[in-house]
Amino acid sequence: MRVRAVRSTQKPLVSAALDYFWFGGSESEAEGTEIESSVLSTLGAGLQVGEWYSLQEYVEKLSVADWKADEDVWMFVSTRSTAVESEGRHSICLRSQTAAKMMCDAVSQHLLSLGYADIWVRFE
Amino acid sequence: MTRICDQTEFAKSEYVARLEPGGYSLHYTDRTHLSPTQKRKLFDIQIEEPPRSNDPNIADLNDADQYFSLTSALDSEFEERDKIIVKDILALSLTRLGLLPPPITAEISHQILELKKASGIILVPDSNSLYNGTLHWLLEVLRRNNVWLMPFVVSLTQIQQLDAQLKTFISKPPQVGNLRKALRSRAFINAGLGLLERNKKRYQIIELDPSLLRYLRPSGNASVDADKGDVLEDRLLIEGLHSILRSTRTRASQVVVTSDVLFSRILEAEGVKNICLPSASLPQEPIPCVRFDALISGFVGSTLRGVLWDLAHSFSCVSLHRNKSAHVELNCYWPGKLPHDWLGEKLSVRNREELAPPTSIDNNTRQHGAASEKPAARRNPSKPSEKEESKTTDISSGAIVPQVSLPQVLRLAASVYTLGKGSLPQILEGMPQAQRLPEGIAKRAIAILARANLVDIREGEISGTPRLDAFDSSLREENLDAASDALTGFRPYGEILSALKSRGILQKGEIHSILTEKLGNPIGKEASERLLRYLVQLGQAWTDAGASCDGSQRPTDAEFVAQFAKSFDATARDNLARVVDFMPELCRSSKMSPWSVNRIIARVAREKLTPYSFQPAAGGKPSAVDSIVSGSLAEIQEKPVPIDRIVLNGRPILTIGRSAQ
């Protein structure tokens, strides 16, 4: 699962090829951050892959998400270690919803902190 | 046996490959300010993993590293001011590891997003950002850009200064006051040099006119006003920056990275582009081992191995505990650590089996030592049994009192301690060339160590016992009483000590007959007389007019103060006593050695000897007949113990005054 953010005065078309100004998640298989996008459907927040949400709408939907609905589903994420060379990249297993929450929270916090009013967000 | 590992070897090892899920705790000890037996708690750790399953997808998960969270749980024994330092050092470590982000404002986010658009970036880090994790983080944020690092030579000079200071701390007995400087220095040295090592293909040191380095504050900072030192250092960096910016022709963005707000503002005022990344602080709530970082655009984090590895380089020795017993221990220091071990950032690693439960010579081990002298087979306790002897005589002497000096015994012990175990030739090979013992003497030394239960001899191999660890710790702390206790397992030593205590004074000529009477076998005269030197060198006896006097008594503080007053009265004139008169009087009356008198005075002078004044003074060459052993096993030294002076805070006291009542 990836998250893409664009700046646009109106809701972008689903098919539009826009220059994104922020992107989160794996850009290639090699970097793989393997959050299954199916996690979104377990949250009960009405978030869907491929749909553009205004930043405000995105934050509101996340605030009502049920992050404990499927807590026994585990996955692993590929992470980077910044200090220890031999640990460069490694996989750590954790609950899918924990990983998804980490990602969604960090995205909303970052995008909100930028102070732009015209941000649109999409899960891919 | 202790294993010496570099990062890669440790990562591949089984030490913490897969741990039972549940609660653990992480502790540290640091010989600069704690004794090896004092372990201070840092974190509670909770390890979680998915339920075991035959599902192939779940099996994949089992190959991944375990998830864990860390919760700050600082030991209650920390003083409040020390807690602040320790929390800071922990936060820096977790930032380096990626577990904590630097606190980023909107302005910094914009600055970084702008910087990410540049094709080439030159980062000029100040000294703090080399180790506080902010540069580690920024390099990850900019991993898709071409980044060059240009640290200042000043940073390396500071590392050299801090390293010299740290070495001074390590070579002396631990002092609580060393905590702040020791932890900060070690984190700076290891993390700073580690970062440069890992980025060796993309950094270049910015040189400065060497004559300007005089503006650097000395590490001891006693001679220069601290604030003035900071100002001069900052100015030195800024002038260096201007000179580099003037001389560089490049289209790459040049940015100074700092965590110092004032420095950042001054740079801003002087038109130097910079990013001020504040360092993180340690949260109270659990810290997960992974987090999503929006500016890195991905997950960052660390395995438990990485956490242990980085913390060991800041805290000297860290251990992971489960149910109050150590599971694994990583140590930055070990006897005989070689230059290439430092270069390879190697650590000494011991697992659960290798970690002996008691690391100090406590009452239990003393009893154990005594028990070993009560053999079931009613054999001569000072001599190995025939069965044992047949195994051991080829590598250890069978003499009841082997003739060998204490420093020689300790040098051999150091080699065993370093190697863990080995045959006699291997143990000898492990000794520095200049100190290598002839085989005959080595066998005698091994006999003494084996009978004191400091080493084991099995099937031709000599290995250190847990008591050897404790023995080394005692020497490091200059706790000669504990070291002497450990040696009483060697019965001739114990008998002579006991005879001295009961008689109060021993002449050299009496030793042989005492031992012959006690041990009932022919004993070498010279070898037995040499044992007296052991007592002196371990602070249990002292020499007075050619005889050896009992110096093994250890009165309570109150008893000592009373004895001190009596001896002062006996030797003072006009409320002034010369130490050369006072010290022998006090040692005779209290049955303490000058070494132990010095130690107790250093401890109680300020609070319990308030009527007396100890004024340092320059004096002639110290007058010393006796010497004690000092340092660690690896660096054993003989240190003279002057009888004509007391040494307080490293300064000689030749006279003691008392205020007139």
Interface residues (C-beta under 8 A of the other chain):
Chain A: F21 W22 F23 G24 G25 S26 E31 T33 D72 W74 M75 F76 V77 S78 T79 R80 S81 T82 A83 V84 E85 S86 E87 H90 S91 I92 C93 L94 T98 A99 M102 M103 D105 A106 V107 Q109 H110 L111 S113 L114 G115
Chain B: Q7 T8 F10 A11 E48 E49 P50 P51 I58 D60 L61 N62 D63 A64 D65 Q66 Y67 R96 L97 G98 I104 T105 A106 S109 H110 L113 G133 H136 W137 L139 E140 A191 G194 R198 P288 C289 V290 R291 F292 D293 A294 L295 I296 S297 G298 F299 V300 G301 S302 T303 R305 G306 W309 D310
